[in-house]
C-alpha cells in the first residue's frame, strides 16, 4: 500500500512539473493563434501562417486536417506521425518543439471535437492570444449536440479570456459574441475587408473569400500589412484537402474533377456543389460519395443533402456502398441515378465516369477522403495523374 501511495505522489509530482514546463513553453511564444470551426480550419491556419511569414514573423504552424503537418519557419513541412491515433496531448509536444525554435508566433489548428476536450485544449494547452472560429455548421452532431446552436457553443470553448476573436460566422454570431463578452474577449467579423476577384485568381487553388478575409484580419492584428500578407498567402502551399479542380481531356471527352472531400458536412458540400454546377446546362454532373464504415451517419447526411443539388449520377465508393445505397433508395434517390462501386481499382471508377460522360462531365468527390486504405485519396490521385504532366502547372490544382 505504501509503495502505491509513493508511486501516486511521484506521478502527481511528474505531472505538475510537466505542466509547469509546458506553461513556460507556451508563454515563450508571444502570438498564439488557435483556429477552430466546422470548415476551413486547415486552410485558414495555412493562410495565417503564410501571411505572418511574409511579414517577417518567425512562425510555426500545426495543421490537423487531411494530413497532419507542421509548417516550419521557412515554409517547409514535416509530417506528424501518430502511432496510436489523434490525441490532444499532441499539442503539448508541438509547443515543446516550437519553443526550441524561439518563434514570434504559433498558429495551431484545434484538433478536438468533444466540447470538453476543446475547452481543455484552449485553457490548458494553447492559451491563445487570438482565436479564430471559421464558421458553425451542423457536423459531428453525435458529439457536439443535435443543433447548430449546440455546435456553436462547443466551438466557443476555444474563445480565450481577455483576447480577441475573429469569425466569419453570420447566423450564429450572436452566440459567439455572448460567449466572448462573458470572457472579456473582443470579437469581430471581418467581412469589411476588401478582397477582389482579381486577388482570388492569384491563388493556385480554389480558395474561399471568407477564409482570406479571416486570415488578413489576424495578420493585421499582428501588424502585418495587408498587401504583404496577401502576397504571402497567394504563394503558399495549399492544404491537401483544399478545393481543387483537375481538367482531363481523354479520347474526345473533357472531365473536370473537383476534390471536395474536405467539405464533408452537408451544408458546405451543398454550397460547393451548387457553386460548381450553377452555370452548367449541357455537361454531365456526377457526384462520387466515398464512405467509411465508422462514418455511416455522415454518409446518410450527405445522401439527404443530395436532394438540394442538381446531379445526374451518384457513384458510391468506399467501405459501405451497400448500406449507403439502401439508405439512398429508401429516402427517394432514383435507382437509375445510383451506381454502387465499392473499392475497386481506381481505374474502374475513372472508366465508369468516362462511360457516363457524353462530351463534358463535372465530377465532384465528396464524403470521407480517408478510411482504412484512404480510398478517397486514391480517387483524387488517380484523376490528378490523368492530367498530362506538361499541363499540370497550368491547372488550378
C-alpha positions as CSV (number, residue, x, y, z in Angstrom):
1,X,0.0,0.0,0.0
2,X,2.9,2.4,0.9
3,X,4.5,1.7,-2.5
4,X,1.2,2.6,-4.3
5,X,0.9,5.8,-2.4
6,X,4.5,6.8,-3.1
7,X,4.1,5.9,-6.8
8,X,0.9,8.0,-7.0
9,X,2.6,11.0,-5.3
10,X,5.6,10.7,-7.7
11,X,3.2,10.6,-10.7
12,X,1.4,13.7,-9.5
13,X,4.7,15.5,-9.0
14,X,5.7,14.5,-12.5
15,X,2.5,15.8,-14.0
16,X,2.9,19.1,-12.1
17,X,6.4,19.6,-13.3
18,X,5.5,18.6,-16.8
19,X,2.6,21.1,-16.8
20,X,4.8,23.9,-15.5
21,X,7.3,23.2,-18.3
22,X,4.5,23.3,-20.9
23,X,3.2,26.6,-19.5
24,X,6.7,28.1,-19.8
25,X,6.9,26.8,-23.5
26,X,3.5,28.5,-24.2
27,X,4.4,31.8,-22.5
28,X,7.7,31.9,-24.6
29,X,5.7,32.4,-27.8
30,X,4.1,35.9,-27.8
31,X,1.5,35.4,-30.5
32,X,-0.6,32.2,-30.2
33,X,-3.5,31.7,-32.8
34,X,-6.0,28.9,-32.1
35,X,-8.1,28.1,-35.2
36,X,-11.4,26.3,-34.7
37,X,-14.7,26.0,-36.7
38,X,-16.6,23.5,-38.8
39,X,-15.0,24.0,-42.1
40,X,-11.8,25.8,-43.4
41,X,-9.7,25.4,-40.3
42,X,-6.7,23.9,-42.1
43,X,-6.8,26.4,-45.0
44,X,-7.1,29.4,-42.6
45,X,-4.3,28.1,-40.5
46,X,-2.0,27.8,-43.5
47,X,-3.1,31.3,-44.8
48,X,-2.4,33.0,-41.5
49,X,1.0,31.3,-41.1
50,X,1.9,32.3,-44.7
51,X,0.9,35.9,-44.0
52,X,2.9,36.0,-40.8
53,X,6.0,34.6,-42.6
54,X,5.7,37.2,-45.4
55,X,5.5,39.9,-42.7
56,X,8.8,38.8,-41.2
57,X,7.4,37.0,-38.1
58,X,9.1,33.7,-37.3
59,X,6.1,31.3,-37.3
60,X,5.4,27.7,-36.6
61,X,2.1,26.2,-37.8
62,X,0.4,23.0,-37.0
63,X,-2.3,21.6,-39.2
64,X,-4.6,18.7,-38.2
65,X,-6.6,18.4,-41.4
66,X,-6.4,15.9,-44.3
67,X,-2.7,15.1,-43.5
68,X,-1.3,16.2,-40.0
69,X,1.6,18.5,-40.6
70,X,3.9,21.1,-39.0
71,X,4.8,24.0,-41.2
72,X,8.2,25.2,-40.3
73,X,9.6,28.8,-40.2
74,X,10.8,28.6,-43.8
75,X,7.6,27.1,-45.1
76,X,8.8,23.6,-45.4
77,X,6.5,20.9,-44.0
78,X,7.1,18.0,-41.6
79,X,4.7,15.1,-41.3
80,X,3.3,14.3,-37.9
81,X,3.5,10.5,-37.3
82,X,0.8,9.2,-35.0
83,X,1.4,5.7,-33.6
84,X,-1.9,5.5,-31.7
85,X,-4.3,7.9,-33.4
86,X,-5.1,11.5,-32.7
87,X,-4.9,12.8,-29.1
88,X,-5.0,16.3,-27.7
89,X,-1.8,15.6,-25.7
90,X,-0.1,16.0,-29.1
91,X,-0.5,19.8,-28.8
92,X,1.9,19.7,-25.8
93,X,4.7,18.2,-27.9
94,X,4.1,20.7,-30.7
95,X,4.7,23.5,-28.2
96,X,7.8,21.8,-26.9
97,X,9.3,21.6,-30.3
98,X,8.1,25.1,-31.3
99,X,9.6,26.7,-28.2
100,X,13.0,25.4,-29.1
101,X,12.9,27.5,-32.3
102,X,12.0,30.7,-30.4
103,X,9.3,31.8,-32.9
104,X,7.3,35.0,-32.7
105,X,4.1,33.2,-33.4
106,X,2.4,29.8,-33.5
107,X,-0.7,29.1,-35.5
108,X,-2.4,25.9,-34.4
109,X,-5.5,24.1,-35.6
110,X,-7.9,22.8,-33.0
111,X,-7.8,19.0,-33.1
112,X,-10.6,18.4,-30.6
113,X,-14.3,17.7,-31.4
114,X,-15.6,16.8,-28.0
115,X,-16.6,20.0,-26.2
116,X,-14.7,19.1,-23.0
117,X,-11.6,18.4,-25.0
118,X,-12.0,21.7,-26.8
119,X,-12.1,23.5,-23.5
120,X,-9.0,21.7,-22.2
121,X,-7.1,22.3,-25.4
122,X,-7.6,26.0,-25.2
123,X,-7.4,26.6,-21.5
124,X,-4.6,24.2,-20.7
125,X,-2.6,23.6,-23.9
126,X,-2.8,26.6,-26.3
127,X,-3.9,29.6,-24.1
128,X,-4.4,31.6,-27.3
129,X,-3.9,35.4,-27.7
130,X,-6.0,35.3,-30.9
131,X,-8.9,33.0,-31.5
132,X,-10.3,32.2,-34.9
133,X,-13.7,30.4,-35.5
134,X,-14.2,30.0,-39.2
135,X,-17.9,29.1,-39.2
136,X,-20.5,26.9,-37.4
137,X,-22.4,24.3,-39.3
138,X,-24.2,21.1,-38.5
139,X,-21.5,18.4,-38.2
140,X,-20.2,15.9,-35.7
141,X,-23.7,16.0,-34.2
142,X,-23.1,12.8,-32.3
143,X,-20.5,14.6,-30.2
144,X,-21.5,18.3,-30.4
145,X,-25.2,18.2,-30.0
146,X,-28.2,17.9,-32.3
147,X,-28.5,21.5,-33.4
148,X,-26.3,24.2,-35.0
149,X,-26.7,26.2,-31.8
150,X,-25.1,23.4,-29.7
151,X,-22.3,23.1,-32.2
152,X,-21.7,26.9,-31.9
153,X,-21.4,26.7,-28.1
154,X,-19.0,23.8,-28.4
155,X,-16.8,25.8,-30.8
156,X,-17.0,28.8,-28.4
157,X,-14.9,26.8,-25.9
158,X,-11.8,28.0,-27.8
159,X,-12.6,31.7,-27.3
160,X,-9.9,32.9,-24.9
161,X,-10.2,35.0,-21.8
162,X,-9.1,38.6,-22.4
163,X,-8.0,38.0,-26.0
164,X,-9.5,38.7,-29.4
165,X,-11.6,36.5,-31.7
166,X,-12.3,36.7,-35.4
167,X,-15.0,34.7,-37.1
168,X,-16.8,34.5,-40.5
169,X,-19.9,33.1,-38.9
170,X,-23.1,35.2,-39.5
171,X,-26.2,33.2,-38.4
172,X,-24.7,32.2,-35.0
173,X,-22.6,35.3,-34.4
174,X,-24.8,36.4,-31.5
175,X,-24.0,33.2,-29.6
176,X,-20.3,33.6,-30.2
177,X,-20.5,37.2,-29.1
178,X,-22.3,36.3,-25.9
179,X,-19.5,33.8,-25.1
180,X,-16.8,36.3,-26.0
181,X,-18.4,39.0,-23.8
182,X,-18.5,36.7,-20.9
183,X,-14.8,36.2,-21.2
184,X,-13.9,39.8,-21.8
185,X,-12.8,38.9,-25.3
186,X,-13.2,41.3,-28.2
187,X,-14.9,39.6,-31.2
188,X,-15.0,40.8,-34.8
189,X,-16.5,39.6,-38.1
190,X,-14.0,40.9,-40.8
191,X,-16.4,40.9,-43.8
192,X,-15.4,44.6,-44.1
193,X,-12.0,43.6,-45.5
194,X,-11.9,44.1,-49.3
195,X,-10.8,41.0,-51.3
196,X,-11.3,41.4,-55.0
197,X,-11.9,38.6,-57.6
198,X,-8.5,39.5,-59.1
199,X,-6.9,38.8,-55.7
200,X,-8.6,35.4,-55.6
201,X,-7.5,34.4,-59.1
202,X,-3.9,34.6,-57.9
203,X,-4.3,31.6,-55.6
204,X,-3.2,28.3,-57.0
205,X,-6.3,26.5,-55.7
206,X,-9.9,27.4,-55.3
207,X,-9.9,29.4,-52.0
208,X,-12.9,31.0,-50.2
209,X,-13.1,34.8,-49.8
210,X,-14.2,34.3,-46.2
211,X,-11.0,32.4,-45.4
212,X,-8.8,35.1,-46.9
213,X,-10.7,37.8,-45.0
214,X,-10.2,36.0,-41.7
215,X,-6.5,35.4,-42.3
216,X,-6.0,39.1,-43.3
217,X,-7.7,40.3,-40.2
218,X,-5.4,38.1,-38.0
219,X,-2.4,39.3,-39.9
220,X,-3.4,43.0,-39.4
221,X,-3.9,42.3,-35.7
222,X,-0.3,41.1,-35.6
223,X,1.0,44.1,-37.5
224,X,1.5,42.6,-41.0
225,X,0.4,45.0,-43.8
226,X,-2.5,43.7,-46.0
227,X,-0.6,43.6,-49.3
228,X,2.4,41.8,-47.8
229,X,0.2,39.2,-46.1
230,X,-1.9,38.6,-49.2
231,X,1.1,38.1,-51.4
232,X,2.4,35.5,-48.9
233,X,-0.9,33.7,-48.8
234,X,-1.1,33.5,-52.6
235,X,2.4,32.0,-52.8
236,X,1.9,29.4,-50.0
237,X,1.2,25.7,-50.5
238,X,-2.5,24.9,-50.1
239,X,-3.8,22.2,-47.7
240,X,-4.0,18.7,-49.4
241,X,-7.7,18.9,-48.7
242,X,-8.2,22.3,-50.4
243,X,-10.8,22.6,-53.1
244,X,-9.1,21.9,-56.4
245,X,-10.1,21.3,-60.0
246,X,-8.3,18.9,-62.4
247,X,-9.2,19.1,-66.1
248,X,-8.7,15.9,-68.1
249,X,-9.1,15.6,-71.9
250,X,-9.4,12.0,-72.9
251,X,-10.5,10.5,-76.2
252,X,-12.7,13.4,-77.2
253,X,-14.2,13.9,-73.8
254,X,-13.4,16.6,-71.2
255,X,-13.7,15.7,-67.5
256,X,-13.5,18.3,-64.7
257,X,-12.7,16.6,-61.4
258,X,-13.2,18.6,-58.1
259,X,-11.7,17.4,-54.8
260,X,-14.5,18.4,-52.4
261,X,-13.6,15.7,-49.8
262,X,-12.6,18.2,-47.1
263,X,-16.1,19.8,-47.1
264,X,-17.8,16.7,-45.7
265,X,-20.6,18.4,-43.7
266,X,-23.9,18.7,-45.6
267,X,-24.1,22.5,-45.7
268,X,-20.6,23.0,-47.0
269,X,-21.0,20.2,-49.5
270,X,-24.3,21.6,-50.9
271,X,-22.8,25.1,-51.2
272,X,-19.8,23.9,-53.2
273,X,-21.7,21.5,-55.5
274,X,-24.2,24.3,-56.3
275,X,-21.3,26.8,-56.8
276,X,-19.7,24.4,-59.3
277,X,-22.8,23.3,-61.2
278,X,-24.9,26.5,-61.2
279,X,-24.0,27.6,-64.7
280,X,-23.8,24.1,-66.2
281,X,-26.6,23.2,-68.7
282,X,-25.2,20.6,-71.1
283,X,-22.5,18.9,-69.1
284,X,-23.0,15.6,-67.2
285,X,-22.9,16.1,-63.4
286,X,-21.5,13.2,-61.4
287,X,-21.0,13.0,-57.6
288,X,-18.7,10.4,-56.1
289,X,-19.7,9.7,-52.5
290,X,-16.9,7.9,-50.6
291,X,-17.9,6.2,-47.4
292,X,-16.2,4.9,-44.2
293,X,-17.5,2.0,-42.1
294,X,-17.3,4.2,-38.9
295,X,-19.0,7.2,-40.6
296,X,-22.3,5.8,-41.8
297,X,-24.2,8.7,-40.3
298,X,-22.1,11.2,-42.2
299,X,-22.8,9.4,-45.5
300,X,-26.5,9.4,-44.7
301,X,-26.4,13.1,-44.1
302,X,-24.7,13.6,-47.5
303,X,-27.3,11.5,-49.2
304,X,-30.0,13.6,-47.7
305,X,-28.1,16.7,-48.9
306,X,-28.2,15.5,-52.5
307,X,-31.9,16.5,-52.6
308,X,-30.7,20.1,-52.6
309,X,-28.4,19.8,-55.6
310,X,-28.7,19.1,-59.3
311,X,-26.8,15.9,-60.4
312,X,-27.1,13.1,-62.9
313,X,-25.4,10.2,-61.2
314,X,-24.3,9.4,-57.7
315,X,-21.4,6.9,-57.6
316,X,-21.0,5.1,-54.2
317,X,-17.4,4.2,-53.4
318,X,-15.7,3.2,-50.1
319,X,-16.2,0.7,-47.4
320,X,-20.0,0.5,-47.1
321,X,-21.6,1.2,-50.5
322,X,-24.4,-1.3,-49.9
323,X,-25.6,0.4,-46.7
324,X,-25.4,3.8,-48.3
325,X,-27.3,2.6,-51.4
326,X,-30.0,1.0,-49.3
327,X,-30.4,4.3,-47.4
328,X,-30.5,6.3,-50.6
329,X,-33.1,4.2,-52.2
330,X,-35.3,4.3,-49.0
331,X,-35.0,8.1,-49.0
332,X,-36.1,8.9,-52.5
333,X,-33.0,8.7,-54.6
334,X,-33.9,7.1,-58.0
335,X,-32.3,3.8,-58.7
336,X,-31.2,4.9,-62.2
337,X,-29.0,7.6,-60.6
338,X,-27.2,5.3,-58.2
339,X,-24.1,3.2,-59.0
340,X,-22.5,1.3,-56.2
341,X,-18.9,0.6,-56.9
342,X,-17.2,-0.1,-53.5
343,X,-13.4,-0.1,-53.6
344,X,-12.3,-1.5,-56.9
345,X,-9.0,-0.4,-58.6
346,X,-9.5,3.4,-59.1
347,X,-9.1,2.9,-62.8
348,X,-12.6,1.3,-62.8
349,X,-14.0,4.4,-61.1
350,X,-12.4,6.6,-63.8
351,X,-13.7,4.3,-66.5
352,X,-17.2,4.5,-65.1
353,X,-17.1,8.3,-65.1
354,X,-15.7,8.3,-68.7
355,X,-18.5,5.9,-69.8
356,X,-21.2,8.2,-68.3
357,X,-19.8,11.3,-69.9
358,X,-21.2,12.4,-73.2
359,X,-18.8,15.3,-74.2
360,X,-18.1,17.1,-70.9
361,X,-18.6,16.0,-67.3
362,X,-18.1,17.8,-63.9
363,X,-17.2,15.3,-61.2
364,X,-17.2,16.1,-57.5
365,X,-15.6,13.8,-54.9
366,X,-17.4,14.1,-51.5
367,X,-17.5,12.3,-48.2
368,X,-14.5,10.8,-46.5
369,X,-11.1,11.0,-48.1
370,X,-9.6,8.6,-45.6
371,X,-10.6,5.2,-44.2
372,X,-8.7,2.0,-43.8
373,X,-7.0,2.3,-47.2
374,X,-7.5,6.0,-47.8
375,X,-9.7,5.2,-50.8
376,X,-10.9,8.8,-51.3
377,X,-7.3,10.0,-51.5
378,X,-6.6,7.2,-54.1
379,X,-9.5,8.5,-56.2
380,X,-8.1,12.1,-56.1
381,X,-4.6,10.8,-57.0
382,X,-6.0,8.8,-60.0
383,X,-7.8,11.8,-61.5
384,X,-4.9,14.1,-60.8
385,X,-2.4,11.9,-62.6
386,X,-4.7,11.6,-65.7
387,X,-3.6,15.2,-66.5
388,X,-0.7,15.4,-68.9
389,X,2.4,16.4,-66.9
390,X,3.1,19.4,-69.1
391,X,-0.4,20.8,-68.3
392,X,-0.4,20.2,-64.5
393,X,1.3,23.5,-63.8
394,X,-1.4,25.5,-65.6
395,X,-4.2,23.8,-63.8
396,X,-5.6,25.3,-60.6
397,X,-4.7,22.3,-58.6
